[in-house]
Amino acid sequence: MRRTTLTNDFSWSKSRHEKFSECLRAYYLYYYRSWGGWEAEAPKDVRELYVLKKLNNRYSWAGSVVHECVRDVLLDWQAGRSVELADVEARARRLMQDDFRHSVKKAYWTQKHRKPFTGLVEHEYGEPVPDEAWKQNWETVRQALGWFFSSRWPALARSLKPAQWLEVDAGFDFSSFTLDGVKVFAIPDFAYVDDTGAPVVVDWKTGKARDGYDEQVLGYALYVSQRYKLPVEKVRASLVYLNEGLEQDVQVDLAAMEAFKARFAQSVASMRGMLTDVATNTPKDATAFPMTENVAMCVRCAFRRPCGRLEAAAQFQAQQQQAQGPAPTPKVA
């Protein structure tokens, strides 16, 4: 059987744009230097970077568990199966307990666990996380699931006819489109056609509102428009904050899409400006990708050890905790 050769092709996503904007060195390590780290013969430093890039922090982990559970619930409803909140909570708790045991042993260095979760950066770097913080992580998941089940979404989902379902968190292998010749990854958590015939894209959030989320769902709207051949100005978009019990409609019109495309083009041009060969997606030398001067970014970065910022990040975190209490909560996906 012939082995398929993987190539590191250029693509764009909102998360890639954010990493590029925050720290060029982290961007380089994540998208270029770690490439091929899954191979048995990969150099030791490349293997290390590959494992580190796959780690979550406890906040993004909680968010991903909620997303997985809501996805599975929606798929059950789509198939006509009944689902009880207590069963979903119990499954989420077992999942997190198994994840935690795998991570605390740092088994991710030698064993595969499950694709959406490898391990936690807190365990990799021995961060002193009190038990109450881990318990709060579970409470975040439990509260988000509880609000979801008490919201309007269960009744809405169960009322949809088969033809009204478009997709539910279909993943990277499915949810992408091409814009200006660039492959764009855009994975809506939920997409359906409402009773008026309007396509709707929904993005679940377990964190607080922040700048940039509107941009993310505009990309989803463009994706749904292209994949299902629907007028983009007819797409409705909604951000749903599960832990705050809030819903926010995002304006989708031709002006918003033109602005999105302009920002996209600028982002792509900046990223390609860091390449020696656009056709092969070959980056410049590592020295062209300097580390951020904002050490606060390093506190939550999985690459702080290979970058040599481990001690500086620890000192910054200790000083911040002494002066202001606990460090600010990192962003939740």
ZIVENGI-V366798 format. One record per residue. RES is the residue in three letters. SS is DSSP state (h for helix, s for strand, l for the rest). OMEGA is omega in radians with two decimals (* if undefined). NEAR is the number of other C-alpha atoms within 12 Angstrom. Layout:
BEGIN
((RES	SS	OMEGA	NEAR) (RES	SS	OMEGA	NEAR))
END
This chain:
BEGIN
((MET	l	-3.09	3) (ARG	l	-3.13	4) (ARG	l	3.12	5) (THR	l	3.12	6) (THR	l	3.12	9) (LEU	l	3.08	10) (THR	l	-3.11	15) (ASN	l	-3.10	19) (ASP	l	3.14	21) (PHE	l	3.06	28) (SER	s	-3.11	32) (TRP	s	3.01	35) (SER	l	3.12	34) (LYS	h	-3.13	29) (SER	h	3.10	27) (ARG	h	3.11	28) (HIS	h	-3.13	31) (GLU	h	3.14	24) (LYS	h	3.10	26) (PHE	h	-3.10	31) (SER	h	-3.05	24) (GLU	h	-3.08	25) (CYS	l	-3.11	29) (LEU	h	3.14	33) (ARG	h	3.10	37) (ALA	h	3.10	37) (TYR	h	-3.14	33) (TYR	h	-3.13	35) (LEU	h	-3.07	39) (TYR	h	-3.00	34) (TYR	h	-3.07	35) (TYR	h	-3.00	31) (ARG	h	-3.12	32) (SER	l	-3.08	30) (TRP	l	3.14	27) (GLY	l	-3.10	26) (GLY	l	3.10	26) (TRP	l	-3.10	25) (GLU	l	-3.12	17) (ALA	l	-3.10	11) (GLU	l	-3.12	11) (ALA	l	3.05	18) (PRO	l	-3.05	17) (LYS	h	-3.09	19) (ASP	h	3.11	22) (VAL	h	3.09	26) (ARG	h	3.14	27) (GLU	h	-3.13	32) (LEU	h	-3.13	34) (TYR	h	3.12	30) (VAL	h	-3.11	37) (LEU	h	-3.10	39) (LYS	h	-3.11	37) (LYS	l	-3.10	35) (LEU	l	3.01	36) (ASN	s	2.79	34) (ASN	l	-3.00	36) (ARG	h	3.14	38) (TYR	h	3.12	34) (SER	h	3.09	31) (TRP	h	3.11	38) (ALA	h	3.13	43) (GLY	h	-3.12	40) (SER	h	3.10	35) (VAL	h	3.10	39) (VAL	h	-3.13	43) (HIS	h	3.12	39) (GLU	h	-3.11	32) (CYS	h	3.14	38) (VAL	h	3.08	41) (ARG	h	-3.10	30) (ASP	h	3.10	26) (VAL	h	3.14	34) (LEU	h	3.12	37) (LEU	h	3.06	27) (ASP	h	3.13	20) (TRP	h	3.10	26) (GLN	h	-3.14	29) (ALA	l	3.11	17) (GLY	l	-3.14	16) (ARG	l	3.09	14) (SER	l	-3.10	19) (VAL	l	3.10	23) (GLU	l	3.13	20) (LEU	h	-3.10	23) (ALA	h	3.14	14) (ASP	h	3.13	19) (VAL	h	3.10	31) (GLU	h	-3.12	30) (ALA	h	3.12	18) (ARG	h	-3.14	25) (ALA	h	-3.13	35) (ARG	h	3.11	26) (ARG	h	3.13	17) (LEU	h	-3.12	27) (MET	h	3.10	36) (GLN	h	3.10	20) (ASP	h	3.11	20) (ASP	h	-3.08	33) (PHE	h	-3.13	32) (ARG	h	3.12	19) (HIS	h	-3.06	25) (SER	h	-3.06	34) (VAL	h	3.08	24) (LYS	l	-3.05	20) (LYS	l	-3.12	26) (ALA	h	-3.14	24) (TYR	h	3.11	32) (TRP	h	-3.05	26) (THR	l	-3.05	17) (GLN	l	3.00	16) (LYS	l	-3.13	19) (HIS	l	3.04	22) (ARG	s	-2.94	17) (LYS	l	-3.10	15) (PRO	l	-3.08	22) (PHE	s	3.10	33) (THR	l	-3.13	37) (GLY	l	-3.07	39) (LEU	s	-3.13	39) (VAL	h	3.11	36) (GLU	h	3.12	30) (HIS	h	-3.14	27) (GLU	h	-3.07	34) (TYR	l	3.07	27) (GLY	l	-3.13	16) (GLU	l	-3.12	21) (PRO	l	3.14	17) (VAL	l	-3.13	21) (PRO	l	-3.13	13) (ASP	h	-3.13	10) (GLU	h	3.13	11) (ALA	h	3.08	19) (TRP	h	3.11	23) (LYS	h	3.11	20) (GLN	h	3.10	17) (ASN	h	3.10	35) (TRP	h	3.14	30) (GLU	h	3.08	25) (THR	h	3.13	35) (VAL	h	-3.09	40) (ARG	h	-3.12	33) (GLN	h	3.14	27) (ALA	h	3.13	37) (LEU	h	3.13	43) (GLY	h	3.14	27) (TRP	h	-3.13	28) (PHE	h	-3.12	38) (PHE	h	-3.14	28) (SER	h	-3.08	17) (SER	l	3.12	21) (ARG	l	-2.98	17) (TRP	h	3.11	27) (PRO	h	3.14	26) (ALA	h	-3.14	16) (LEU	h	-3.10	23) (ALA	h	-3.12	37) (ARG	h	-3.14	24) (SER	h	-3.08	21) (LEU	l	3.02	24) (LYS	l	-3.11	18) (PRO	h	-3.09	18) (ALA	h	-3.11	16) (GLN	h	3.11	25) (TRP	s	3.05	30) (LEU	s	3.07	34) (GLU	s	3.12	32) (VAL	l	3.07	34) (ASP	l	-2.98	33) (ALA	l	3.06	23) (GLY	l	-3.03	20) (PHE	l	-3.10	19) (ASP	l	-3.07	13) (PHE	l	-2.94	19) (SER	l	3.05	31) (SER	s	3.08	29) (PHE	s	-3.10	29) (THR	s	3.10	23) (LEU	s	-3.10	24) (ASP	l	3.10	16) (GLY	l	-3.11	13) (VAL	s	3.06	25) (LYS	s	-3.10	22) (VAL	s	3.07	34) (PHE	s	3.11	31) (ALA	l	-3.01	41) (ILE	l	3.10	37) (PRO	l	3.12	37) (ASP	l	-3.09	40) (PHE	s	3.08	43) (ALA	s	-3.10	40) (TYR	s	3.07	39) (VAL	s	-3.09	31) (ASP	l	-3.05	24) (ASP	l	3.09	16) (THR	l	-3.10	12) (GLY	l	-3.13	17) (ALA	l	3.04	26) (PRO	s	-3.10	37) (VAL	s	3.03	43) (VAL	s	-3.07	44) (VAL	s	3.08	44) (ASP	s	3.09	42) (TRP	s	3.10	46) (LYS	s	3.06	41) (THR	l	3.08	39) (GLY	l	3.12	33) (LYS	l	-3.14	27) (ALA	l	3.07	24) (ARG	l	3.13	18) (ASP	l	3.08	11) (GLY	l	-3.13	21) (TYR	h	3.09	31) (ASP	h	-3.13	29) (GLU	h	-3.12	34) (GLN	h	-3.10	41) (VAL	h	3.01	42) (LEU	h	3.06	44) (GLY	h	3.08	44) (TYR	h	-3.13	45) (ALA	h	3.13	48) (LEU	h	3.10	43) (TYR	h	-3.13	38) (VAL	h	3.12	42) (SER	h	-3.10	34) (GLN	h	-3.06	23) (ARG	h	-3.05	23) (TYR	l	3.07	25) (LYS	l	3.14	16) (LEU	l	3.11	21) (PRO	l	-3.05	23) (VAL	h	-3.11	31) (GLU	h	3.10	26) (LYS	h	-3.12	25) (VAL	l	3.02	39) (ARG	s	-3.10	35) (ALA	s	-3.10	42) (SER	s	2.98	33) (LEU	s	-3.09	36) (VAL	s	-3.12	34) (TYR	s	-2.98	33) (LEU	l	-3.11	35) (ASN	l	3.10	29) (GLU	l	-3.14	23) (GLY	l	-3.09	26) (LEU	s	3.04	23) (GLU	s	-3.11	25) (GLN	s	3.06	25) (ASP	s	3.13	21) (VAL	s	-3.12	29) (GLN	l	3.08	26) (VAL	l	3.08	33) (ASP	l	-3.08	21) (LEU	h	3.13	18) (ALA	h	3.13	14) (ALA	h	-3.13	23) (MET	h	3.10	31) (GLU	h	3.10	19) (ALA	h	3.10	19) (PHE	h	-3.12	28) (LYS	h	3.12	23) (ALA	h	3.11	17) (ARG	h	3.08	21) (PHE	h	-3.12	30) (ALA	h	3.13	21) (GLN	h	3.12	18) (SER	h	3.14	26) (VAL	h	3.14	30) (ALA	h	3.13	20) (SER	h	3.13	19) (MET	h	-3.14	35) (ARG	h	3.07	26) (GLY	l	3.12	19) (MET	l	-3.13	28) (LEU	s	3.01	23) (THR	s	3.12	16) (ASP	s	-3.11	16) (VAL	l	-3.07	21) (ALA	l	-3.11	16) (THR	l	-3.14	16) (ASN	l	-3.13	22) (THR	s	-3.09	24) (PRO	s	2.98	30) (LYS	l	3.10	23) (ASP	l	-3.11	18) (ALA	h	-3.12	21) (THR	h	3.11	13) (ALA	h	-3.11	18) (PHE	l	-3.08	28) (PRO	l	3.06	22) (MET	l	3.06	30) (THR	l	3.06	23) (GLU	l	3.14	15) (ASN	l	-3.08	18) (VAL	h	3.10	26) (ALA	h	3.10	28) (MET	h	-3.08	32) (CYS	h	-3.10	32) (VAL	l	-3.11	33) (ARG	l	-3.08	39) (CYS	l	-3.14	42) (ALA	l	-3.09	36) (PHE	l	-3.03	37) (ARG	l	3.12	32) (ARG	l	3.14	24) (PRO	l	3.10	28) (CYS	l	-3.10	29) (GLY	l	-3.12	17) (ARG	l	-3.07	28) (LEU	h	-3.10	26) (GLU	h	-3.13	18) (ALA	h	3.13	21) (ALA	h	3.13	29) (ALA	h	3.12	27) (GLN	h	3.12	17) (PHE	h	-3.12	24) (GLN	h	3.14	27) (ALA	h	3.12	20) (GLN	h	-3.14	18) (GLN	h	3.14	18) (GLN	h	3.11	14) (GLN	h	-3.07	12) (ALA	h	-2.99	11) (GLN	h	-3.05	12) (GLY	l	-3.09	12) (PRO	l	3.12	18) (ALA	l	3.12	21) (PRO	l	3.12	16) (THR	l	3.09	19) (PRO	l	-3.11	23) (LYS	l	3.09	27) (VAL	l	-3.11	31) (ALA	l	*	31))
END
